[in-house]
Amino acid sequence: MNYENILSKTTNGITTITINRPKKLNALNKATIQELHDAFEAADNDEHTKVIIITGSGEKAFVAGADISEFADFSVEEGGKLAAQGQQLLFNFVENLSTPVIAAVNGFALGGGLELAMACHFRVASNNAKMGLPETSLGVIPGYGGTQRLPQLVGKGRAMEMVMTAGMIDADQALTYGLVNHVVEQDELIPLAEKIASKIMRNSSVAIAEAIKAINANYEDGVNGYDVEIEGFGNCFGTEDFVEGTTAFLEKRKAEFPGK
């Protein structure tokens, strides 16, 4: 599939999606959000893709925010619709993919960029990364899940401070906060993400999909995450991966999971 605003390639089980608007510091607009949805959906449906890495082109930005010019004159109704559609189409969609998604944050991840990174299953960052939710400095609040996912990841007090001050934190502070898992030099970022992806790919993709569902359930209102875990645990017993995994363990050999 050809895209105007992103790049997507699959190599050795890893699909790397790169937001490719360097002149705009990879800012998200409607067209880019749609293309990202399409690329994530295609990767998730591709039996050859076991892990997805999302990053930004160039050395300055992962995503420096949303394209403000698209919504500066929106009404109350239009603003609410923008947030609802964006969350459904991309941010919630990514969070609930059955394929693991790693955000490789290379530079600025601000506003919608940080919200996209937080929607991924976990994050790694280059040491020049800067992260923040500056929306209150524009007279608005984060609308793509930022007020919900940030406190889940860093705690309520830190999230309140970041949102209220509209300030940025650097990569080391993000690591201390638990917002990112690892920080490396910029030229080591994608190799690190690929190294982690290779470790993930050794395991059962079916079990990983169930684990993602169970972990996410803990953050859904009205859902008992323990019940989701019990159901997912039971489901695994009916898979070919479970038979292969347990057989390989008993035979003291490396498992070759069929992903079924």
N, C-alpha and C positions, 0 to 999 in steps of 0.2 A: 504494500500500500504506500502511496506517495503522500507526503505531508509537506505543508508549507512552513510550519512553525516548530516542528520537532524532528528528531532523527530516531530511528529504531533499528536495531540490529540484534541478531541472535547468533551466539557463538558458544558451542560446547555447553548447551543447556541454560545459558544465561542470556536473557534479553535486556539490553541496555537501552533505555529511553532517555534521550538528551533533549532538553528544551533549548531550542536553537533560535533565539532572538537576541543575540549579543548586543546589538545597537540599542535595544530597549532594556538591557540587563536582564533579559529573559522574563520580563513582566508578563503576567497572565492576562490575556484578554479572552473574550468569548470563543474565538476561533481556536485558540491554543487549548483551552479547557476541553472543547469538543474533541480535538485531535488527541489529547492525552487520554480521554475516555476511550476513544477508539483503539489506541495503541495498547492500553492496559487490557482492554477486553480481548483483543486479538492475542496478546501474550498469554493471558489466562486460559484461553481456549486452545492454545497450541500445545500439543502433547510433548513437544520437544523442549518447551520452556519449563524449567524447574524453579528458577529464581529470577526476579525482575530487579534491576538496579535503575533508579531514576536520578539524574544529575542535570546540571546546566552547562551550556557551552561556554568556552572561554575560562578565564582565571579570576574574574571579578564577582560573578554571581551565580548562585543556584537559581533563585528567583527573587528579584528585588522588590516584588510586590504585585499588586494588581494594576491594570492599566486604568488609571483614574479618569482619563479623558472619556472613557466609555460610560461612566455613570455619574459624572459630576452634576448633571442636571436632572437626575431621577427624582420621581415623586416617592412618597412613603410606600405606596403599593408596588411601584417598580423596584424599589430597594429591597423590599421583603421578597419579591419574586426572584430577584437576582441571587440572593443568599440561598433560598430554597432550591432553586434549580442547580446552582453550583455545588451545593452539598450533595444532592442526589446524584448528579452526573459524574462528579470526580472524587470529592473528599471522602464521603461515606462509602462510595464504590470501591476506592482503593483500600480503605481500612478493612473491608469485608471480603477482599479477594481471597481465594483459597491458595493462590500462589504467593509465596513470601515476597515482600517488597522491601528493599533496602534503599533508603535515601542517602546518597553520597553528596553531602552539602559542601560545595566548593565556593566559598565566598558568601555574599549577602544572601540571607534567607529572611526576608521581611514580609510582614503582612500575610498575604495569600501564599507566599513562598514558604514561610515557616509553617503555615497551616497545612500545606501540602506535605512538607517533611514530617509533620506530626501525624498525618493520616497514614503514613507508611508504617510498616510493622516495627522497624527500628531505624536508627540514624547513625551514620559515621560522618565525621567532618574533617576538613582540612584546617590547618592551624591559622589560616587567615579568615575563617568564617566569622560572620557577625549575624546575630539572630535577634529578632524582636518583633513586636506587634505595635506599630506606630499609629494605629487607626485613630486613637483618641486625639492625636494632634491634628487630625483632619475633621474632627467633629462627628466621628462615627465610631462604632465598635467593630471588632473582628466579626465577620459574618460567615466564614467558612469553617466554623467549628473551633476557632481559636480559644474562645472563653471556656470551652468544655475540655478540650484535649490538653491544653497547657497546664491547668491545675492537676489533672490526672498524672501528668508526667513530672512536674516539679513541685507540686504542693500549692495549696490555696494562697498562702501568704506571698510566695515568690511570684505566682501568676498575677495576683492583684498588683504588686509593685510594677511588674513589667508592663502590664496593660495601662495602669494609671500614669506612669511616667513616660510611656511611649518610647522608652529607651532601648538600647541594644546591649546585648551581652556578647563577649567574645567566646571563642571555642573552648578555652580552658574553663571558663565559668559555666558554659553549657554542659561540659563534662562533669563538673562538680555538682551541678543541679540534677544530673541524670537525664538531661534532655538529649544528649548524644551518648553513644556507647564507647566510642574511640575517637581520638584526635591524632592526625598524622600530618606530615608535610604534604603539600598539595600534589606533588608528583607520585605520592604513595597512596593517594586516596582510592582511586579506582582499583589498583592492585589489591588493596586491603578488602574492599567490598567484594571483589572476585574471590579472594581467599576464603572469606566467610561464606560466600555463596557455595563454594566447592565443598565446604564442610556440611552445609545444609543438604546438598544434593546426595550425600552418602546415605541419608536417612529416608524413611518412607514418606513420600509426598502425600499419600492418603492420610497417614497419621498426623502429618504437619497441618494439613487442611482442617482436621478435626481439632487440633490444638489451637489454631488461630480462632476458630469459632468459639471454643470454650473460654479462652482468655478474654476475647472481646465481650462475651456474655456478662462478665463481671461488671462491665461499665454500662450496661443497658438497664434503664429503669424498668422495674416490674419483672425482670428476668432473674431466675435463680441460677447462677453460674454453676453451682454444684450439680444441679440437675442436668444442665447441658453437658458438663464433664462426664457424668455417669452415662448419659446416652451416647456420647462420642466414644467413650471407652468401650462400651458394648458393641458399637458399630464396627470398631476395629477388628473384633474377633471374627467378623464375617468377610474379611478381606484376604486377598492373595498375599498382600504385603505382610500380614500378621503370620501367615503360614510360613512364608519365606524367612521372616525375621527370627521367629522362634526356632525353626528347623536349623537355620544357619548357626544360631547360638549353641544349640545342643550338639551340632556337628563340629563346632569350633572352627568355623570358616566365616569369611566375609559375606554378608548378605548381598544379594543382587535383587533389589526390589523391582517388581514389574510395574509398580504404580497403580495397582488395581485392588 
